Amino acid sequence: MTWRDAIALSALLLVPAAIAFFWWAFRERDRALATFVDTALLPTVVPDLDRRRRRVRAALLVAAIALFGVALGGPMWGFHWEEMKREGTRKGLVITSTEFMPSAAKSAKGRTIVLIDGETLYQMSESK
């Protein structure tokens, strides 16, 4: 597997930093609550305190940071570049405009130019 931008994978260094931050924040919050409230009274004083929900939220945020870091790197699976050389094939240029631009004829460089107006193009698409 190759990466479009391997240097962008350095964003994955934010994952351990985020884990350390959440670990520190959880400990500080528990310390602050223990300072003001007795452990036995904690469910009464703070009824919405759900440590499991906070941990799940933090884990999802860390996973999002990790996936964002991988996405920045741009993994390229199954990419195989192969140049093909074809001989004897001529490509046509279709111009779907009511006005013909002379610059379009110059860019065709010897290829066939087919001019189709909007009504004909509509009829061709409806006939399928």
N, CA and C atoms as an extended XYZ file, in Angstrom:
384
Properties=species:S:1:pos:R:3:atomname:S:1:resname:S:1:resid:I:1 pbc="F F F"
N         0.847       -1.168        0.000 N   MET     1
C         0.000        0.000        0.000 CA  MET     1
C         0.897        1.238        0.000 C   MET     1
N         0.483        2.199       -0.777 N   THR     2
C         1.229        3.449       -0.829 CA  THR     2
C         0.364        4.567       -0.238 C   THR     2
N         1.010        5.669        0.067 N   TRP     3
C         0.330        6.812        0.666 CA  TRP     3
C         0.501        8.012       -0.241 C   TRP     3
N        -0.576        8.763       -0.411 N   ARG     4
C        -0.529        9.962       -1.240 CA  ARG     4
C         0.342       11.029       -0.582 C   ARG     4
N         0.224       11.176        0.741 N   ASP     5
C         0.995       12.179        1.468 CA  ASP     5
C         1.434       11.566        2.790 C   ASP     5
N         2.593       10.912        2.768 N   ALA     6
C         3.061       10.198        3.956 CA  ALA     6
C         3.410       11.154        5.096 C   ALA     6
N         3.756       12.371        4.785 N   ILE     7
C         4.092       13.337        5.828 CA  ILE     7
C         2.846       13.691        6.650 C   ILE     7
N         1.687       13.647        6.025 N   ALA     8
C         0.443       13.954        6.739 CA  ALA     8
C         0.130       12.911        7.803 C   ALA     8
N         0.774       11.752        7.721 N   LEU     9
C         0.567       10.728        8.749 CA  LEU     9
C         1.113       11.176       10.100 C   LEU     9
N         1.887       12.239       10.108 N   SER    10
C         2.374       12.767       11.381 CA  SER    10
C         1.219       13.294       12.234 C   SER    10
N         0.054       13.487       11.624 N   ALA    11
C        -1.135       13.882       12.392 CA  ALA    11
C        -1.546       12.784       13.364 C   ALA    11
N        -1.072       11.563       13.138 N   LEU    12
C        -1.373       10.464       14.059 CA  LEU    12
C        -0.682       10.652       15.401 C   LEU    12
N         0.267       11.578       15.464 N   LEU    13
C         0.905       11.882       16.747 CA  LEU    13
C        -0.070       12.566       17.699 C   LEU    13
N        -1.164       13.067       17.166 N   LEU    14
C        -2.179       13.672       18.023 CA  LEU    14
C        -2.946       12.629       18.838 C   LEU    14
N        -2.946       11.377       18.388 N   VAL    15
C        -3.705       10.336       19.088 CA  VAL    15
C        -3.157       10.100       20.492 C   VAL    15
N        -1.846        9.841       20.680 N   PRO    16
C        -1.370        9.679       22.054 CA  PRO    16
C        -1.531       10.949       22.889 C   PRO    16
N        -1.415       12.100       22.242 N   ALA    17
C        -1.604       13.360       22.968 CA  ALA    17
C        -3.052       13.488       23.443 C   ALA    17
N        -4.000       13.088       22.607 N   ALA    18
C        -5.411       13.149       22.997 CA  ALA    18
C        -5.707       12.152       24.122 C   ALA    18
N        -5.114       10.968       24.047 N   ILE    19
C        -5.312        9.979       25.107 CA  ILE    19
C        -4.765       10.515       26.427 C   ILE    19
N        -3.575       11.097       26.388 N   ALA    20
C        -2.980       11.651       27.605 CA  ALA    20
C        -3.832       12.800       28.143 C   ALA    20
N        -4.355       13.631       27.252 N   PHE    21
C        -5.193       14.741       27.697 CA  PHE    21
C        -6.461       14.241       28.380 C   PHE    21
N        -7.146       13.279       27.763 N   PHE    22
C        -8.376       12.772       28.370 CA  PHE    22
C        -8.093       12.071       29.697 C   PHE    22
N        -7.022       11.317       29.794 N   TRP    23
C        -6.661       10.662       31.046 CA  TRP    23
C        -6.445       11.715       32.137 C   TRP    23
N        -5.694       12.776       31.794 N   TRP    24
C        -5.441       13.859       32.748 CA  TRP    24
C        -6.747       14.560       33.135 C   TRP    24
N        -7.612       14.846       32.159 N   ALA    25
C        -8.862       15.552       32.418 CA  ALA    25
C        -9.789       14.731       33.312 C   ALA    25
N        -9.847       13.418       33.086 N   PHE    26
C       -10.688       12.566       33.929 CA  PHE    26
C       -10.188       12.562       35.367 C   PHE    26
N        -8.877       12.466       35.522 N   ARG    27
C        -8.312       12.466       36.874 CA  ARG    27
C        -8.548       13.795       37.570 C   ARG    27
N        -8.370       14.901       36.860 N   GLU    28
C        -8.586       16.220       37.462 CA  GLU    28
C       -10.051       16.422       37.849 C   GLU    28
N       -10.946       15.957       37.014 N   ARG    29
C       -12.379       16.102       37.330 CA  ARG    29
C       -12.740       15.275       38.558 C   ARG    29
N       -12.226       14.045       38.618 N   ASP    30
C       -12.491       13.205       39.789 CA  ASP    30
C       -11.897       13.823       41.054 C   ASP    30
N       -10.693       14.396       40.939 N   ARG    31
C       -10.073       15.058       42.082 CA  ARG    31
C       -10.900       16.265       42.544 C   ARG    31
N       -11.349       17.057       41.586 N   ALA    32
C       -12.138       18.244       41.928 CA  ALA    32
C       -13.459       17.851       42.585 C   ALA    32
N       -14.106       16.809       42.064 N   LEU    33
C       -15.351       16.353       42.678 CA  LEU    33
C       -15.098       15.790       44.076 C   LEU    33
N       -13.995       15.076       44.265 N   ALA    34
C       -13.675       14.506       45.580 CA  ALA    34
C       -13.358       15.604       46.585 C   ALA    34
N       -12.855       16.732       46.110 N   THR    35
C       -12.538       17.839       47.006 CA  THR    35
C       -13.816       18.465       47.576 C   THR    35
N       -14.849       18.595       46.758 N   PHE    36
C       -16.059       19.293       47.175 CA  PHE    36
C       -17.161       18.376       47.692 C   PHE    36
N       -17.189       17.117       47.237 N   VAL    37
C       -18.301       16.235       47.560 CA  VAL    37
C       -17.760       14.902       48.077 C   VAL    37
N       -18.413       14.375       49.110 N   ASP    38
C       -18.064       13.055       49.613 CA  ASP    38
C       -18.485       12.003       48.581 C   ASP    38
N       -17.741       10.918       48.485 N   THR    39
C       -18.001        9.886       47.490 CA  THR    39
C       -19.384        9.272       47.670 C   THR    39
N       -19.841        9.139       48.886 N   ALA    40
C       -21.163        8.561       49.131 CA  ALA    40
C       -22.283        9.483       48.649 C   ALA    40
N       -22.062       10.797       48.677 N   LEU    41
C       -23.083       11.761       48.252 CA  LEU    41
C       -23.005       12.115       46.773 C   LEU    41
N       -22.027       11.600       46.098 N   LEU    42
C       -21.801       11.961       44.689 CA  LEU    42
C       -23.019       11.706       43.796 C   LEU    42
N       -23.698       10.542       43.869 N   PRO    43
C       -24.874       10.347       42.998 CA  PRO    43
C       -26.023       11.312       43.317 C   PRO    43
N       -26.085       11.770       44.526 N   THR    44
C       -27.149       12.697       44.904 CA  THR    44
C       -26.850       14.107       44.411 C   THR    44
N       -25.596       14.533       44.553 N   VAL    45
C       -25.220       15.900       44.177 CA  VAL    45
C       -25.110       16.048       42.660 C   VAL    45
N       -24.515       15.062       42.021 N   VAL    46
C       -24.321       15.101       40.562 CA  VAL    46
C       -25.010       13.868       39.957 C   VAL    46
N       -26.333       13.936       39.740 N   PRO    47
C       -27.039       12.742       39.256 CA  PRO    47
C       -26.704       12.385       37.802 C   PRO    47
N       -26.255       13.356       37.003 N   ASP    48
C       -25.959       13.091       35.589 CA  ASP    48
C       -24.540       12.604       35.361 C   ASP    48
N       -23.798       12.330       36.418 N   LEU    49
C       -22.413       11.887       36.270 CA  LEU    49
C       -22.389       10.434       35.824 C   LEU    49
N       -21.947       10.223       34.620 N   ASP    50
C       -21.837        8.861       34.091 CA  ASP    50
C       -20.438        8.720       33.502 C   ASP    50
N       -19.573        8.072       34.260 N   ARG    51
C       -18.175        7.938       33.826 CA  ARG    51
C       -18.055        7.111       32.550 C   ARG    51
N       -18.899        6.123       32.412 N   ARG    52
C       -18.845        5.270       31.221 CA  ARG    52
C       -19.165        6.088       29.966 C   ARG    52
N       -20.157        6.977       30.034 N   ARG    53
C       -20.513        7.804       28.884 CA  ARG    53
C       -19.362        8.746       28.515 C   ARG    53
N       -18.701        9.313       29.532 N   ARG    54
C       -17.561       10.193       29.257 CA  ARG    54
C       -16.429        9.422       28.595 C   ARG    54
N       -16.187        8.194       29.046 N   ARG    55
C       -15.109        7.388       28.453 CA  ARG    55
C       -15.432        6.985       27.012 C   ARG    55
N       -16.683        6.626       26.782 N   VAL    56
C       -17.084        6.269       25.415 CA  VAL    56
C       -16.956        7.478       24.500 C   VAL    56
N       -17.376        8.637       24.961 N   ARG    57
C       -17.266        9.856       24.156 CA  ARG    57
C       -15.800       10.177       23.846 C   ARG    57
N       -14.946       10.016       24.854 N   ALA    58
C       -13.516       10.281       24.640 CA  ALA    58
C       -12.917        9.264       23.669 C   ALA    58
N       -13.318        7.989       23.802 N   ALA    59
C       -12.793        6.961       22.894 CA  ALA    59
C       -13.229        7.221       21.456 C   ALA    59
N       -14.463        7.658       21.273 N   LEU    60
C       -14.930        7.972       19.918 CA  LEU    60
C       -14.188        9.172       19.339 C   LEU    60
N       -13.899       10.140       20.170 N   LEU    61
C       -13.146       11.307       19.694 CA  LEU    61
C       -11.714       10.925       19.323 C   LEU    61
N       -11.085       10.078       20.118 N   VAL    62
C        -9.728        9.623       19.795 CA  VAL    62
C        -9.740        8.802       18.498 C   VAL    62
N       -10.763        7.952       18.323 N   ALA    63
C       -10.876        7.172       17.082 CA  ALA    63
C       -11.080        8.092       15.882 C   ALA    63
N       -11.870        9.151       16.044 N   ALA    64
C       -12.078       10.103       14.948 CA  ALA    64
C       -10.780       10.814       14.592 C   ALA    64
N        -9.987       11.167       15.600 N   ILE    65
C        -8.694       11.804       15.328 CA  ILE    65
C        -7.778       10.847       14.567 C   ILE    65
N        -7.777        9.581       14.979 N   ALA    66
C        -6.930        8.587       14.305 CA  ALA    66
C        -7.366        8.386       12.856 C   ALA    66
N        -8.667        8.266       12.630 N   LEU    67
C        -9.162        8.074       11.264 CA  LEU    67
C        -8.923        9.305       10.398 C   LEU    67
N        -9.022       10.482       10.994 N   PHE    68
C        -8.730       11.713       10.256 CA  PHE    68
C        -7.258       11.755        9.856 C   PHE    68
N        -6.376       11.314       10.751 N   GLY    69
C        -4.950       11.274       10.431 CA  GLY    69
C        -4.647       10.320        9.294 C   GLY    69
N        -5.325        9.161        9.302 N   VAL    70
C        -5.130        8.188        8.211 CA  VAL    70
C        -5.695        8.754        6.906 C   VAL    70
N        -6.847        9.425        6.983 N   ALA    71
C        -7.439       10.005        5.778 CA  ALA    71
C        -6.555       11.098        5.192 C   ALA    71
N        -5.892       11.867        6.057 N   LEU    72
C        -4.973       12.890        5.549 CA  LEU    72
C        -3.814       12.267        4.786 C   LEU    72
N        -3.386       11.092        5.223 N   GLY    73
C        -2.294       10.412        4.532 CA  GLY    73
C        -2.689        9.939        3.146 C   GLY    73
N        -3.958        9.664        2.939 N   GLY    74
C        -4.455        9.254        1.625 CA  GLY    74
C        -3.988        7.874        1.205 C   GLY    74
N        -4.475        6.820        1.872 N   PRO    75
C        -4.062        5.477        1.468 CA  PRO    75
C        -4.542        5.167        0.051 C   PRO    75
N        -3.686        4.513       -0.704 N   MET    76
C        -4.015        4.172       -2.089 CA  MET    76
C        -3.887        2.665       -2.243 C   MET    76
N        -5.032        1.963       -2.189 N   TRP    77
C        -5.051        0.519       -2.352 CA  TRP    77
C        -5.365        0.175       -3.798 C   TRP    77
N        -4.691       -0.801       -4.317 N   GLY    78
C        -5.006       -1.296       -5.646 CA  GLY    78
C        -4.685       -0.344       -6.777 C   GLY    78
N        -3.843        0.606       -6.551 N   PHE    79
C        -3.494        1.563       -7.589 CA  PHE    79
C        -2.345        1.005       -8.412 C   PHE    79
N        -2.552        0.916       -9.708 N   HIS    80
C        -1.504        0.424      -10.594 CA  HIS    80
C        -1.538        1.267      -11.868 C   HIS    80
N        -0.470        1.977      -12.113 N   TRP    81
C        -0.399        2.842      -13.274 CA  TRP    81
C         0.226        2.067      -14.420 C   TRP    81
N        -0.482        2.025      -15.528 N   GLU    82
C         0.036        1.325      -16.689 CA  GLU    82
C        -0.239        2.171      -17.920 C   GLU    82
N         0.830        2.496      -18.624 N   GLU    83
C         0.667        3.277      -19.837 CA  GLU    83
C         0.405        2.338      -20.994 C   GLU    83
N        -0.603        2.679      -21.772 N   MET    84
C        -0.946        1.852      -22.926 CA  MET    84
C        -0.698        2.672      -24.186 C   MET    84
N        -0.161        2.030      -25.170 N   LYS    85
C         0.099        2.707      -26.424 CA  LYS    85
C        -0.840        2.122      -27.470 C   LYS    85
N        -1.618        2.981      -28.085 N   ARG    86
C        -2.545        2.523      -29.120 CA  ARG    86
C        -2.156        3.155      -30.445 C   ARG    86
N        -2.235        2.362      -31.442 N   GLU    87
C        -1.890        2.856      -32.767 CA  GLU    87
C        -3.104        2.748      -33.672 C   GLU    87
N        -3.269        3.733      -34.508 N   GLY    88
C        -4.325        3.685      -35.510 CA  GLY    88
C        -5.695        4.097      -34.999 C   GLY    88
N        -5.801        4.543      -33.798 N   THR    89
C        -7.101        4.993      -33.319 CA  THR    89
C        -7.150        6.508      -33.352 C   THR    89
N        -8.254        7.019      -33.841 N   ARG    90
C        -8.430        8.461      -33.889 CA  ARG    90
C        -9.608        8.806      -32.995 C   ARG    90
N        -9.426        9.812      -32.225 N   LYS    91
C       -10.481       10.228      -31.312 CA  LYS    91
C       -11.209       11.417      -31.915 C   LYS    91
N       -12.521       11.441      -31.715 N   GLY    92
C       -13.312       12.552      -32.210 CA  GLY    92
C       -13.563       13.559      -31.105 C   GLY    92
N       -13.895       14.744      -31.510 N   LEU    93
C       -14.202       15.818      -30.573 CA  LEU    93
C       -15.634       16.239      -30.832 C   LEU    93
N       -16.467       16.173      -29.803 N   VAL    94
C       -17.857       16.572      -29.943 CA  VAL    94
C       -18.024       17.908      -29.243 C   VAL    94
N       -18.536       18.873      -29.968 N   ILE    95
C       -18.764       20.195      -29.404 CA  ILE    95
C       -20.272       20.405      -29.333 C   ILE    95
N       -20.784       20.576      -28.131 N   THR    96
C       -22.226       20.763      -27.962 CA  THR    96
C       -22.491       22.221      -27.645 C   THR    96
N       -22.428       23.028      -28.666 N   SER    97
C       -22.652       24.458      -28.483 CA  SER    97
C       -23.268       24.996      -29.751 C   SER    97
N       -23.994       26.087      -29.587 N   THR    98
C       -24.574       26.705      -30.781 CA  THR    98
C       -23.549       27.571      -31.491 C   THR    98
N       -22.542       28.019      -30.766 N   GLU    99
C       -21.492       28.827      -31.368 CA  GLU    99
C       -20.233       27.986      -31.499 C   GLU    99
N       -19.628       28.012      -32.666 N   PHE   100
C       -18.403       27.256      -32.888 CA  PHE   100
C       -17.216       28.168      -32.648 C   PHE   100
N       -16.328       27.736      -31.772 N   MET   101
C       -15.147       28.526      -31.442 CA  MET   101
C       -13.989       28.073      -32.332 C   MET   101
N       -13.314       28.975      -33.010 N   PRO   102
C       -12.176       28.588      -33.841 CA  PRO   102
C       -11.046       27.955      -33.026 C   PRO   102
N       -10.927       28.305      -31.756 N   SER   103
C        -9.864       27.725      -30.947 CA  SER   103
C       -10.090       26.225      -30.739 C   SER   103
N       -11.359       25.787      -30.806 N   ALA   104
C       -11.649       24.359      -30.653 CA  ALA   104
C       -11.125       23.581      -31.847 C   ALA   104
N       -11.194       24.169      -33.023 N   ALA   105
C       -10.682       23.505      -34.210 CA  ALA   105
C        -9.165       23.406      -34.166 C   ALA   105
N        -8.503       24.426      -33.621 N   LYS   106
C        -7.048       24.375      -33.505 CA  LYS   106
C        -6.610       23.318      -32.501 C   LYS   106
N        -7.381       23.140      -31.411 N   SER   107
C        -6.988       22.162      -30.402 CA  SER   107
C        -7.251       20.732      -30.859 C   SER   107
N        -8.081       20.537      -31.905 N   ALA   108
C        -8.372       19.190      -32.384 CA  ALA   108
C        -7.179       18.583      -33.113 C   ALA   108
N        -6.371       19.364      -33.760 N   LYS   109
C        -5.140       18.942      -34.425 CA  LYS   109
C        -5.326       17.711      -35.320 C   LYS   109
N        -6.154       17.828      -36.314 N   GLY   110
C        -6.291       16.767      -37.302 CA  GLY   110
C        -7.313       15.710      -36.946 C   GLY   110
N        -7.946       15.788      -35.808 N   ARG   111
C        -8.972       14.822      -35.447 CA  ARG   111
C       -10.302       15.255      -36.039 C   ARG   111
N       -11.221       14.330      -36.085 N   THR   112
C       -12.537       14.617      -36.628 CA  THR   112
C       -13.310       15.529      -35.688 C   THR   112
N       -13.968       16.525      -36.248 N   ILE   113
C       -14.785       17.440      -35.449 CA  ILE   113
C       -16.242       17.210      -35.833 C   ILE   113
N       -17.063       16.943      -34.839 N   VAL   114
C       -18.487       16.736      -35.060 CA  VAL   114
C       -19.221       17.845      -34.335 C   VAL   114
N       -20.033       18.577      -35.051 N   LEU   115
C       -20.813       19.652      -34.448 CA  LEU   115
C       -22.242       19.170      -34.238 C   LEU   115
N       -22.706       19.250      -33.013 N   ILE   116
C       -24.064       18.831      -32.685 CA  ILE   116
C       -24.721       19.980      -31.937 C   ILE   116
N       -25.885       20.391      -32.413 N   ASP   117
C       -26.589       21.434      -31.676 CA  ASP   117
C       -27.392       20.809      -30.538 C   ASP   117
N       -27.922       21.636      -29.665 N   GLY   118
C       -28.607       21.153      -28.474 CA  GLY   118
C       -29.823       20.307      -28.772 C   GLY   118
N       -30.612       20.640      -29.795 N   GLU   119
C       -31.823       19.888      -30.100 CA  GLU   119
C       -31.489       18.491      -30.592 C   GLU   119
N       -30.485       18.372      -31.452 N   THR   120
C       -30.068       17.063      -31.948 CA  THR   120
C       -29.541       16.200      -30.815 C   THR   120
N       -28.782       16.793      -29.929 N   LEU   121
C       -28.249       16.057      -28.788 CA  LEU   121
C       -29.384       15.571      -27.899 C   LEU   121
N       -30.412       16.396      -27.712 N   TYR   122
C       -31.568       15.998      -26.919 CA  TYR   122
C       -32.301       14.836      -27.573 C   TYR   122
N       -32.457       14.890      -28.902 N   GLN   123
C       -33.130       13.811      -29.621 CA  GLN   123
C       -32.326       12.512      -29.536 C   GLN   123
N       -31.002       12.636      -29.570 N   MET   124
C       -30.173       11.435      -29.471 CA  MET   124
C       -30.299       10.807      -28.086 C   MET   124
N       -30.369       11.624      -27.043 N   SER   125
C       -30.474       11.093      -25.696 CA  SER   125
C       -31.857       10.504      -25.440 C   SER   125
N       -32.890       11.027      -26.090 N   GLU   126
C       -34.235       10.504      -25.917 CA  GLU   126
C       -34.452        9.217      -26.691 C   GLU   126
N       -33.666        8.972      -27.744 N   SER   127
C       -33.874        7.787      -28.580 CA  SER   127
C       -33.349        6.520      -27.909 C   SER   127
N       -32.571        6.642      -26.861 N   LYS   128
C       -32.048        5.451      -26.177 CA  LYS   128
C       -33.106        4.811      -25.418 C   LYS   128
